[in-house]
Every structure is written in C-alpha cells, then in structure tokens.
Amino acid sequence: MESTEPFVLLLFLVALPLIIVLFRNEELPGAKYFFLSFLFLLGSNIFTVVEEWIFPTLFNILEHVFIALASVAFYLAIRLFIAERVKTAENRNEGAETEA
C-alpha cells in the first residue's frame, strides 16, 4: 500500500463535516450533486485502502466505478450551476431592458 492512500482517506474524512456544512446550503445550484460527488470520491478512497487487505479485484473495480460516478455527479452539479447562472444573467438583462 502506498503511504499516501490512508493519508488521502484521512483528509476526506476530516473534510466531511466541512463539506456537509458547506453543501447544506440549498441556495447553491447543484449542491446535492456536488455533495454526492464528494461521497463517491470518499467511497473510492475507502475502496483503495480496503483493496490492499481483502478482495483486491472487487474493490479495485468498485474504486473505479465510484470515480466514474463521482465524475457524472460533478458534471450534473456543474451543469445545474451554470444553467442557474445563465438564467440569473438573462433575468438581469431583461430587467435592465424594461427599465431603459
């Protein structure tokens, strides 16, 4: 096992309470998907450490599946975030046009 793998897992576990507080704010578009992405990455880190002890093939596959799922969740979060920003900008532009 590389010495960095348990350390990275520890960092994710320490960051978890901060991430929970940060993404509890429902005003952030895509917050649920950002949080889900973090959880998938946490899971992949757990599988990375566990694969050294038991069922290495299974946990290696799970590790990579969770990384892929994290990517999908992160993509959805960014897409929702950008869509909301565009909508907000369009509303501002419409408001400015009616005032003029």
Secondary structure, DSSP 8 states (H G I E B T S, - for coil): --THHHHHHHHHHHHHHHHHHHHT-TTSTTHHHHHHHHHHHHHHHHHHHHTTTS-HHHHHHHHHHHHHHHHHHHHHHHHHHHHHHHHHHHHHHHHHHHH-
